[in-house]
Amino acid sequence: MNIEYFDTYQGMSRRGTDILIEEFRKKETAVFCAATGASPTGVYENLVREIEVNRRVSGNMRVVKLDEWGGISHNSEGTCERYLNDNLYAPLGISEAQRVSFFSEAPDPEKDCERIQKALDEVGRIDVCLLGLGKNGHIGLNEPAKELNAHCHVAHLAEQSKNHQMIADIDQKPKFGMTLGMGNILSAKKIILLVTGEGKRDALQKLLSGKISTDCPASFLQLHPNVDCLVDEGFYKIGDIGMRS
């Protein structure tokens, strides 16, 4: 795992965007797995400005939504769909045909996960996957547990996830999640992990401890040969707790 530290969120985001652009230039038909939440917002803002100059890239990529809250209105402000539409799909002109996306109101969530898994098998291996680190060490909605799922699945939400800022202010709360599995994520050719925001110090410490445990799903990224971990250092006082390698 390549770990880089930044003094500001803007610096971390700029680096994340540069890596994405580099990957997109390698392959015009790149399959891009997109995370949601506060962590990647700066990356997407930069990406929109960059790709607007070169519509050829956004016109051919495929975008895989990493996860989604289940059991809430598809039009809710808290959905990952709404976030990606506002921050990525609409600004870049990503058509519905270019998207692989969970449906928050799916009448049968298990079947919807099977649908996404089948779509992933059809589009092929993810070229680049952008992730954020959860406060409890989750990536996507792969929550800490005794066992982790390899493929797309319905996820039982941890209490911390139920209080996620994306859904904090909506009346209708999600009953479950739907997410790519650890195997789906680890099969990506390139992974970018963004670490920023309050309350993630313990998760970051576990991630960088060198130990791999289902108690911290993100720790499995240490097994991947091509991960860039970008840390917004200002939040964590890295030097004080000896996390720098």
DRENMAR-869389 format. One record per residue (C-alpha): residue number from 1; residue in one letter; x, y, z. Coordinates in steps of 0.2 Angstrom, whole numbers, plus 5000, padded with zeros to 4 digits. Example, Ala and Ser with C-alpha at 12.3 -4.5 7.8 and 13.67 -1.06 7.14 Angstrom:
# DRENMAR-869389
lofi i=1 aa=A px=5062 py=4978 pz=5039
lofi i=2 aa=S px=5068 py=4995 pz=5036
# end
This chain:
# DRENMAR-869389
lofi i=1 aa=M px=5000 py=5000 pz=5000
lofi i=2 aa=N px=5007 py=5017 pz=4995
lofi i=3 aa=I px=5003 py=5030 pz=5008
lofi i=4 aa=E px=5003 py=5048 pz=5005
lofi i=5 aa=Y px=5000 py=5062 pz=5018
lofi i=6 aa=F px=4992 py=5079 pz=5015
lofi i=7 aa=D px=4991 py=5095 pz=5025
lofi i=8 aa=T px=4974 py=5099 pz=5018
lofi i=9 aa=Y px=4958 py=5091 pz=5011
lofi i=10 aa=Q px=4961 py=5101 pz=4995
lofi i=11 aa=G px=4978 py=5093 pz=4993
lofi i=12 aa=M px=4972 py=5076 pz=4996
lofi i=13 aa=S px=4958 py=5078 pz=4984
lofi i=14 aa=R px=4969 py=5086 pz=4970
lofi i=15 aa=R px=4980 py=5070 pz=4971
lofi i=16 aa=G px=4965 py=5059 pz=4971
lofi i=17 aa=T px=4959 py=5067 pz=4955
lofi i=18 aa=D px=4976 py=5067 pz=4947
lofi i=19 aa=I px=4977 py=5048 pz=4950
lofi i=20 aa=L px=4960 py=5045 pz=4942
lofi i=21 aa=I px=4963 py=5056 pz=4927
lofi i=22 aa=E px=4979 py=5046 pz=4924
lofi i=23 aa=E px=4969 py=5029 pz=4925
lofi i=24 aa=F px=4956 py=5036 pz=4913
lofi i=25 aa=R px=4968 py=5041 pz=4900
lofi i=26 aa=K px=4975 py=5023 pz=4900
lofi i=27 aa=K px=4958 py=5016 pz=4895
lofi i=28 aa=E px=4944 py=5027 pz=4887
lofi i=29 aa=T px=4931 py=5013 pz=4892
lofi i=30 aa=A px=4937 py=5012 pz=4910
lofi i=31 aa=V px=4925 py=5004 pz=4923
lofi i=32 aa=F px=4925 py=5016 pz=4938
lofi i=33 aa=C px=4918 py=5011 pz=4955
lofi i=34 aa=A px=4912 py=5027 pz=4963
lofi i=35 aa=A px=4910 py=5030 pz=4982
lofi i=36 aa=T px=4899 py=5043 pz=4990
lofi i=37 aa=G px=4899 py=5054 pz=5005
lofi i=38 aa=A px=4910 py=5069 pz=5010
lofi i=39 aa=S px=4927 py=5061 pz=5007
lofi i=40 aa=P px=4926 py=5060 pz=4988
lofi i=41 aa=T px=4917 py=5076 pz=4985
lofi i=42 aa=G px=4932 py=5087 pz=4982
lofi i=43 aa=V px=4939 py=5073 pz=4970
lofi i=44 aa=Y px=4923 py=5074 pz=4960
lofi i=45 aa=E px=4923 py=5093 pz=4959
lofi i=46 aa=N px=4940 py=5093 pz=4952
lofi i=47 aa=L px=4936 py=5079 pz=4940
lofi i=48 aa=V px=4921 py=5088 pz=4933
lofi i=49 aa=R px=4932 py=5103 pz=4929
lofi i=50 aa=E px=4946 py=5092 pz=4921
lofi i=51 aa=I px=4934 py=5080 pz=4911
lofi i=52 aa=E px=4924 py=5095 pz=4905
lofi i=53 aa=V px=4939 py=5099 pz=4894
lofi i=54 aa=N px=4939 py=5081 pz=4887
lofi i=55 aa=R px=4921 py=5074 pz=4886
lofi i=56 aa=R px=4929 py=5059 pz=4876
lofi i=57 aa=V px=4933 py=5051 pz=4893
lofi i=58 aa=S px=4917 py=5053 pz=4902
lofi i=59 aa=G px=4907 py=5048 pz=4886
lofi i=60 aa=N px=4914 py=5031 pz=4886
lofi i=61 aa=M px=4917 py=5026 pz=4905
lofi i=62 aa=R px=4906 py=5014 pz=4915
lofi i=63 aa=V px=4902 py=5020 pz=4932
lofi i=64 aa=V px=4898 py=5007 pz=4946
lofi i=65 aa=K px=4890 py=5013 pz=4961
lofi i=66 aa=L px=4899 py=5006 pz=4976
lofi i=67 aa=D px=4884 py=5005 pz=4988
lofi i=68 aa=E px=4867 py=5011 pz=4992
lofi i=69 aa=W px=4855 py=5013 pz=5007
lofi i=70 aa=G px=4841 py=5001 pz=5006
lofi i=71 aa=G px=4822 py=5004 pz=5010
lofi i=72 aa=I px=4822 py=5023 pz=5007
lofi i=73 aa=S px=4815 py=5033 pz=4992
lofi i=74 aa=H px=4826 py=5032 pz=4977
lofi i=75 aa=N px=4823 py=5051 pz=4976
lofi i=76 aa=S px=4828 py=5055 pz=4994
lofi i=77 aa=E px=4842 py=5067 pz=4997
lofi i=78 aa=G px=4851 py=5054 pz=5007
lofi i=79 aa=T px=4853 py=5041 pz=4993
lofi i=80 aa=C px=4870 py=5037 pz=4985
lofi i=81 aa=E px=4860 py=5039 pz=4969
lofi i=82 aa=R px=4856 py=5057 pz=4972
lofi i=83 aa=Y px=4873 py=5061 pz=4978
lofi i=84 aa=L px=4881 py=5053 pz=4962
lofi i=85 aa=N px=4868 py=5062 pz=4951
lofi i=86 aa=D px=4872 py=5079 pz=4958
lofi i=87 aa=N px=4891 py=5077 pz=4959
lofi i=88 aa=L px=4895 py=5065 pz=4945
lofi i=89 aa=Y px=4882 py=5059 pz=4933
lofi i=90 aa=A px=4874 py=5076 pz=4928
lofi i=91 aa=P px=4889 py=5086 pz=4928
lofi i=92 aa=L px=4898 py=5074 pz=4917
lofi i=93 aa=G px=4884 py=5068 pz=4906
lofi i=94 aa=I px=4885 py=5050 pz=4912
lofi i=95 aa=S px=4870 py=5042 pz=4904
lofi i=96 aa=E px=4859 py=5028 pz=4913
lofi i=97 aa=A px=4866 py=5016 pz=4900
lofi i=98 aa=Q px=4884 py=5019 pz=4907
lofi i=99 aa=R px=4879 py=5016 pz=4925
lofi i=100 aa=V px=4878 py=5000 pz=4936
lofi i=101 aa=S px=4868 py=5005 pz=4951
lofi i=102 aa=F px=4859 py=4997 pz=4965
lofi i=103 aa=F px=4840 py=5003 pz=4967
lofi i=104 aa=S px=4836 py=5009 pz=4985
lofi i=105 aa=E px=4818 py=5004 pz=4983
lofi i=106 aa=A px=4821 py=4987 pz=4976
lofi i=107 aa=P px=4806 py=4976 pz=4980
lofi i=108 aa=D px=4818 py=4961 pz=4982
lofi i=109 aa=P px=4835 py=4968 pz=4988
lofi i=110 aa=E px=4843 py=4951 pz=4987
lofi i=111 aa=K px=4838 py=4949 pz=4968
lofi i=112 aa=D px=4844 py=4967 pz=4965
lofi i=113 aa=C px=4861 py=4962 pz=4972
lofi i=114 aa=E px=4861 py=4947 pz=4961
lofi i=115 aa=R px=4857 py=4959 pz=4946
lofi i=116 aa=I px=4872 py=4970 pz=4951
lofi i=117 aa=Q px=4884 py=4955 pz=4952
lofi i=118 aa=K px=4878 py=4949 pz=4935
lofi i=119 aa=A px=4881 py=4967 pz=4928
lofi i=120 aa=L px=4899 py=4967 pz=4935
lofi i=121 aa=D px=4902 py=4950 pz=4927
lofi i=122 aa=E px=4897 py=4957 pz=4911
lofi i=123 aa=V px=4906 py=4974 pz=4911
lofi i=124 aa=G px=4922 py=4965 pz=4917
lofi i=125 aa=R px=4935 py=4969 pz=4930
lofi i=126 aa=I px=4934 py=4986 pz=4938
lofi i=127 aa=D px=4949 py=4997 pz=4932
lofi i=128 aa=V px=4949 py=5010 pz=4946
lofi i=129 aa=C px=4939 py=5010 pz=4963
lofi i=130 aa=L px=4938 py=5026 pz=4974
lofi i=131 aa=L px=4934 py=5022 pz=4992
lofi i=132 aa=G px=4932 py=5032 pz=5008
lofi i=133 aa=L px=4936 py=5025 pz=5025
lofi i=134 aa=G px=4922 py=5022 pz=5037
lofi i=135 aa=K px=4923 py=5027 pz=5055
lofi i=136 aa=N px=4922 py=5009 pz=5060
lofi i=137 aa=G px=4934 py=5003 pz=5047
lofi i=138 aa=H px=4921 py=4999 pz=5034
lofi i=139 aa=I px=4923 py=5001 pz=5015
lofi i=140 aa=G px=4907 py=5002 pz=5005
lofi i=141 aa=L px=4895 py=4995 pz=5017
lofi i=142 aa=N px=4906 py=4980 pz=5021
lofi i=143 aa=E px=4904 py=4982 pz=5040
lofi i=144 aa=P px=4915 py=4974 pz=5053
lofi i=145 aa=A px=4909 py=4956 pz=5056
lofi i=146 aa=K px=4915 py=4938 pz=5060
lofi i=147 aa=E px=4914 py=4935 pz=5041
lofi i=148 aa=L px=4915 py=4946 pz=5026
lofi i=149 aa=N px=4905 py=4944 pz=5010
lofi i=150 aa=A px=4915 py=4942 pz=4993
lofi i=151 aa=H px=4901 py=4947 pz=4981
lofi i=152 aa=C px=4887 py=4960 pz=4981
lofi i=153 aa=H px=4875 py=4958 pz=4995
lofi i=154 aa=V px=4862 py=4965 pz=5007
lofi i=155 aa=A px=4872 py=4972 pz=5022
lofi i=156 aa=H px=4866 py=4974 pz=5040
lofi i=157 aa=L px=4870 py=4992 pz=5045
lofi i=158 aa=A px=4881 py=4995 pz=5060
lofi i=159 aa=E px=4875 py=5008 pz=5072
lofi i=160 aa=Q px=4888 py=5020 pz=5067
lofi i=161 aa=S px=4883 py=5018 pz=5049
lofi i=162 aa=K px=4865 py=5022 pz=5053
lofi i=163 aa=N px=4871 py=5039 pz=5059
lofi i=164 aa=H px=4880 py=5043 pz=5044
lofi i=165 aa=Q px=4880 py=5061 pz=5039
lofi i=166 aa=M px=4872 py=5057 pz=5022
lofi i=167 aa=I px=4856 py=5051 pz=5031
lofi i=168 aa=A px=4857 py=5061 pz=5047
lofi i=169 aa=D px=4844 py=5074 pz=5041
lofi i=170 aa=I px=4831 py=5063 pz=5032
lofi i=171 aa=D px=4815 py=5057 pz=5040
lofi i=172 aa=Q px=4815 py=5040 pz=5032
lofi i=173 aa=K px=4830 py=5030 pz=5038
lofi i=174 aa=P px=4837 py=5015 pz=5029
lofi i=175 aa=K px=4834 py=4998 pz=5035
lofi i=176 aa=F px=4849 py=4990 pz=5027
lofi i=177 aa=G px=4862 py=4993 pz=5014
lofi i=178 aa=M px=4867 py=4985 pz=4998
lofi i=179 aa=T px=4885 py=4985 pz=4993
lofi i=180 aa=L px=4899 py=4977 pz=4982
lofi i=181 aa=G px=4908 py=4964 pz=4992
lofi i=182 aa=M px=4926 py=4963 pz=4997
lofi i=183 aa=G px=4930 py=4951 pz=4983
lofi i=184 aa=N px=4922 py=4964 pz=4970
lofi i=185 aa=I px=4933 py=4978 pz=4978
lofi i=186 aa=L px=4949 py=4968 pz=4979
lofi i=187 aa=S px=4948 py=4963 pz=4961
lofi i=188 aa=A px=4949 py=4981 pz=4955
lofi i=189 aa=K px=4965 py=4984 pz=4946
lofi i=190 aa=K px=4968 py=5000 pz=4955
lofi i=191 aa=I px=4961 py=5007 pz=4972
lofi i=192 aa=I px=4961 py=5024 pz=4979
lofi i=193 aa=L px=4957 py=5026 pz=4998
lofi i=194 aa=L px=4953 py=5043 pz=5004
lofi i=195 aa=V px=4955 py=5045 pz=5023
lofi i=196 aa=T px=4948 py=5062 pz=5030
lofi i=197 aa=G px=4935 py=5067 pz=5042
lofi i=198 aa=E px=4933 py=5067 pz=5061
lofi i=199 aa=G px=4931 py=5051 pz=5071
lofi i=200 aa=K px=4942 py=5040 pz=5060
lofi i=201 aa=R px=4958 py=5040 pz=5069
lofi i=202 aa=D px=4955 py=5023 pz=5077
lofi i=203 aa=A px=4951 py=5015 pz=5060
lofi i=204 aa=L px=4966 py=5023 pz=5052
lofi i=205 aa=Q px=4977 py=5016 pz=5066
lofi i=206 aa=K px=4970 py=4999 pz=5063
lofi i=207 aa=L px=4972 py=5001 pz=5044
lofi i=208 aa=L px=4991 py=5005 pz=5046
lofi i=209 aa=S px=4995 py=4993 pz=5060
lofi i=210 aa=G px=5000 py=4979 pz=5048
lofi i=211 aa=K px=4987 py=4967 pz=5055
lofi i=212 aa=I px=4972 py=4961 pz=5044
lofi i=213 aa=S px=4955 py=4958 pz=5053
lofi i=214 aa=T px=4937 py=4957 pz=5049
lofi i=215 aa=D px=4935 py=4969 pz=5063
lofi i=216 aa=C px=4942 py=4982 pz=5051
lofi i=217 aa=P px=4937 py=4977 pz=5033
lofi i=218 aa=A px=4948 py=4991 pz=5026
lofi i=219 aa=S px=4963 py=4982 pz=5032
lofi i=220 aa=F px=4961 py=4969 pz=5018
lofi i=221 aa=L px=4967 py=4982 pz=5006
lofi i=222 aa=Q px=4984 py=4978 pz=5012
lofi i=223 aa=L px=4983 py=4962 pz=5002
lofi i=224 aa=H px=4980 py=4972 pz=4986
lofi i=225 aa=P px=4996 py=4976 pz=4975
lofi i=226 aa=N px=4990 py=4993 pz=4969
lofi i=227 aa=V px=4982 py=5004 pz=4982
lofi i=228 aa=D px=4985 py=5023 pz=4985
lofi i=229 aa=C px=4980 py=5028 pz=5002
lofi i=230 aa=L px=4978 py=5047 pz=5003
lofi i=231 aa=V px=4977 py=5054 pz=5021
lofi i=232 aa=D px=4971 py=5071 pz=5026
lofi i=233 aa=E px=4984 py=5072 pz=5040
lofi i=234 aa=G px=4977 py=5087 pz=5049
lofi i=235 aa=F px=4963 py=5077 pz=5057
lofi i=236 aa=Y px=4973 py=5063 pz=5065
lofi i=237 aa=K px=4990 py=5070 pz=5072
lofi i=238 aa=I px=4998 py=5055 pz=5064
lofi i=239 aa=G px=5015 py=5059 pz=5072
lofi i=240 aa=D px=5008 py=5059 pz=5089
lofi i=241 aa=I px=5002 py=5041 pz=5088
lofi i=242 aa=G px=5016 py=5034 pz=5078
lofi i=243 aa=M px=5007 py=5029 pz=5062
lofi i=244 aa=R px=5019 py=5035 pz=5050
lofi i=245 aa=S px=5029 py=5021 pz=5043
# end
